[in-house]
């Protein structure tokens, strides 16, 4: 019987385990996860969105698979999943541009996205004001909006349903952390656990999120992935109650979306860089220094806004090209990757989990061709950039 060990049991590890148990029930799957409550996992601390508005066709296809999986989640996971619905709210995403060149780029991307089944519309400032009267459009040249198949959903429901279904099919979750790997030539032979012990297996899958590169360095392998901290603010703005608003991505670098009568808002810090993997202290100063002034300019009613809660999570940030690194490792062919998502891993988990499982079971990508996201481009130093990183 083939033994598969998955390092990391949040949404990506759960997705790989879920699909492995469906594609080959004879495989024995062990998932090693240090935090069964997922308190500091990127899954739990994400903004829980899905969109088709990416700049690479493969990422659009991944999202097209993901939205159908999320919409029909109970059928995919069955009664064992225990999650009847993920509460999908198709509010959409709205990407704003400031220049005519930016508007043309939105048009070209929308055409590509629509060719793959998305519904992206590009709106001029007048159309934006008509559709979103609360939106301040000064300095805006256009906005691309996804009126369907984009929005927000239950992030922990996605994780729980796939984990429950995988466990019901025989996958085992072990509370520990893979601190190191063992290697013999071009094969990984065992995982060394933080609490002690050695776990041999036939196949290893790296789903270790922001700590994925740290684990690989123990066997002399490298990934251009590092933890980067992102602070999310929960904002109450009594004069700006717009529960049907989309997630707005502003050219200034901030984003905002409605959440239970309030708003979530965040930005990319000007001094962005790697952080300690144990550092989850929010950067509170970003609110006054950067986020609030820009929200005030972009959305009517934010003059009385206040932060009611904040938290920090980590991106597994791919410094090469901000795109996922997937599949078999040419340097160690029994090692597989689902790493470096740079903030869009949650929404990509259903398709990526299936793709990695297909590579393990069938030897190649089957449902979607994810070869452009393979590790070879990293080894060759050839970026495959995704520009629409939020």
N, C-alpha and C positions, 0 to 999 in steps of 0.2 A: 504494500500500500504506500502511495506517495505521501510524504509528510511535507506540509507547507507551513512555514512559520512567518507570520506577519508582524513586523515591528511597528506598533502604533495601532490603537483600536478605536480611534475617533471615526469620523464619517468616512474617510478614505479607506482605512483598514476594514471597517465594517462593510463597505461596498465591495471590496475585493473578496472578502469572506462570503458575502451573500451570493455573489455570482459564481464563485468556485463551487459552492455546495449545490448550486443548480445545474451547472454545466457538467460536473463530474461528482456525483454523490459518493464515489469511492475514495476521493481524496480526503486525507485527514488534515484539518486546518486548526492551527493554534494561533491565537491573536494575543500578543503581549502588550498590555496597556497599563501604564503606571497609575493612572488616575481614573478609577471607575466612576467617579462623580463628574468627570470632565470639567472641573471648575476652571482650569486654565487652558483648556483646549481651544484651538482656533475655531473649531466647529461651534462651540458654545458661545464664544465671544464675537462671532461674526454678526453682520447686519442682515444675513439671511435673505439675499436677493438672487434672482435669476434673470438673465437678459440674453437676447440674441445679438445685441449691438456690440460686436467685436470686430476687429480689423483683419483677423485671419479667418478664411472660410472654415478651417477645421474647428476653430472655437465656436463658430456659429452652429456647425453640425453637432458638436458636443452639446450645446444648449438646446438644440431642437430635440435631441434624444432625451435630455434631462427634463424638459418641461412636460413631455408626455408621460415620463415615468412619475413625476411628482403629481401630475393631475390624476393619474390612475394608480396611485400608490397602493391602495388596499388590494387591488387585483394582483399586482406584482408580488407583494409580500405575503398575501393570504392571511388567514385568521391567526397564524402564528406570529405575524408581525405585531399585532395588537394595537395598531395605529390606523383607525378607519379613514382619516383625512388629514392632510397637511395644511389645511386652512389657506390655500393659495389665494392671494389678493392680486389680481392682474391690474395693478395701478400703472404699470409701465415704468420705463426709464426715459429721462429727457436729458440729452446731451446738448449743451449750448456751445455755439461758436461765436467768435468776436469779429472775424474778418471775412472778406469775400472768399479768400482762399480756403478758410475753414469751412464756410458754407458749401463750397464745391466739394471738399473732402467728405462732408456729411452726405451729400447727394450720391457720390460715387460709392461710398460704403453702404448706403441704404439700398442701392440697386443690387449690390452683391448679396446683401442680407436677404432681400426679397427673393432673389433667385434660388435661395436655399430654403424658402418657406416662411421667412419672417414677414412681419407686417409693418416694417419701419416706414414712417412718414417723415418728410422734412418740411418744416413749417417756417414761413418767414415771420418777421416780428409782429405784423398785424395778425396773422393767424395764431401766433403764440398768445397774444393778448386776448384774443377772442376765446381761445380754449382754456387759458389759465389766467383769469382776470387779476389774480393776486401777484402775478409774476411781473417784476420790473424788467423791461427789455432794453433799457438804455445801454448802448454799446454792444448789443447782441445782433448778429447778422442772420442767424438761423438756429433752429433746434431740431434734432432728430428724436422722434418719439415712437415708442413701441406700444401701440394701443391694445395689443393682446400678446399672450405668451411671455410676458415680462412682469415682474413684480416681486412679492415677498411671500415667504412661507415659513412653516415651523421647522427650524433647523434641527432641534433636538428630536422632533418627531421623525425626521428623515433618518437620523442616526439610530434611534431606538428601534424603529420598524425593521431596518435592515439587520441590525444586530440580533434582535429577537428571532427573526426568521432564520438567520444563519445558525444561531445556537440551537434552534429547534431541529435543524437539519444536521446537527452533529458538530458544528464548530465550537471550539473551546476558547474562552477568554481567561487569560492568566494575568493577575494583578502583579505587575513588575515592570521594569524598564530594561530594554536591551541596551546595556552599557557599552558593549563591544561585540565585534564579530571575530570569528576565527577563520583563517584562510589557509588552504593548502593548494599551492599553484594557482590555477585559475578558477578554483571552486571555493565557495564559502561552505564551511563544514559545520559551524555551530554558532549559536548566539550565547554570549555570556551575560547573565542577568545581574542587575544591580544588587539584588538581595542575596546573591550567591547562586551558584548552579550553572550548569552548561546544558544547552538544549540543541542537540543535533537535529538536522532536517535535510530533506532532499532539495528543497527550494525555499528561498528567502525573499520576502517582499518588504521593501523599505517604504513604509507609510508613516515615518517618524516626524512629519511636519517640520517645524522650524529647527528641530535638532537632527535632521536627516544627514547633514554633512558631517556633523560631529561624530555620529556613529560610524560612518564610512571611513573616516580618517584612521580608525583603529586597525584597518587592514590595508592602509596605503592607497585608498581610493578617494577621489575628490568629486565634490559637486559644488557649483557656484551658487549655493543657497545659504542664506543667513537669516536669523530672526530679526525682524524690524517691527518696532512698536507702533501701534495705531490707537489713538484715544478717541472714543466715541462719547458724545455728549447727548444726554436726554434733555430736551429743551421744552419748557412750557412757554408758549406765546399766546396769551388769551385772545389777542386781536387777529390771530392767524390760525384759525381752525379749518384745515382743509384735508379731511381724512381721505379724500379720493385723489390727492396729489400724487404725481409720480415721484420716483427718486430723481432728483435734479442734480446733474453733474455740471458744475460751473467751471468756466475756463480758468478761474482764479485758483482752482485746486480744491475747493470745498465741495462737499455733497450734502444733501439733506433729503429726508423722506419722512412721511407721517408715521406715527406709531401710537395707537390708542389715544388719540386726541392731542398728542404732543408730537414732538419731532425728534428724530435722530439726526445728528450732524457730526461731520468730521472733516479733517483735512490731512494732507501730506505735510509733515513738518519741513520747514526750510532746511533744517539741519539733519535730514534723514540719514540714517546709517544703521549699522548693526547694533543690537542691544544684547544685554545679558539675557539668556533664555529663562532666567528666574525673575526678571524685572517686569512686574505688572502694575507699577505705580502710574496712574494717569498723568499726562502732561497737562495739568489744569490751566496753565498760563496760555495755552493755545486758544482758549475761548475768548478771552479779552483781547489778546494780541492780534488774533487773525480771524477766527471763525465768526464771532458775532458781528464785527464791522461789515464783513462781506455778506452775511445773511441779511443784515439790515438794508444793504444796498439792493439785494436781489429780490426780496420778498416783502410785500407790504404787510405791516402789522408786527414786525419784529423789534419795534422800538422798546417794548416792555418785556422782552424775552429774558428768561432766567434759566440757569442750569439746575435741574432737580436731581440729576444723578450722572455719573460718568464711570466709564471703565476703560481698561486698556487690554488689547489682545495683540497677538503676534501674527504677522504675515510670514510665511515661508518664502522669502523674497529671492527670486532668481536674478542674480546680478548680471547675467549674460544678456537675457532678452525678455525677462518678466513672463515667460511662458512655462507651461508644465514640462517636466522631464519624465518621460514615461517608458515603461517596458523593459525588455531584457538589457542587461549590461554587457556590452561586448567584451569587457575585461574580466568578467566573472559570469559566465552564461547561466548559472543557476540563481542569479540575483536579479530581481526585478524592481522597478522604481515607479512610484506615484508621488512625485516631489515637485517643489518649486512653483506652486500655483500663484504666488504673488497676490493673493487676495481673492481669487475666484475659484478656489478648490471646492467649496461646499456645493455650488451649483453644478460643478463638473463631475462630482463623485459618481452619480449613476452610470454615466457613459464610460468614465475612466475605469471604474471598478470592473465593468463588464469587459472592457478592452484588455486590461491586464490579465484578467481571468482567462480570456480567450487565448492570449499568448501562451499562458502556462499550459492550458488544456490542449489546444489545437496547434500550437507552434507559431501562430501568426495572428495579426489583427483580422477580425471577421466582420463584425457589425459595422464598424467605422474604421477607416484607414487612418491610424494615428501615428504613422511612421514619421511625419514631419516633426513630431514632438519627442522623437527618440533621443537617446543619450549620444548617439554618434555625432550630432551637430555640436554638442558640447566638447567632445573629444577633439573635433576638427576646428574648434574655435569659430564656428559659423553661426552667428545669431539668427534666430527666427523670431523676430520681434513681434510682440503684441502691444499696440499703442494704447488701447482703451483699458488702462489700468485705473481702477477707482480706489 
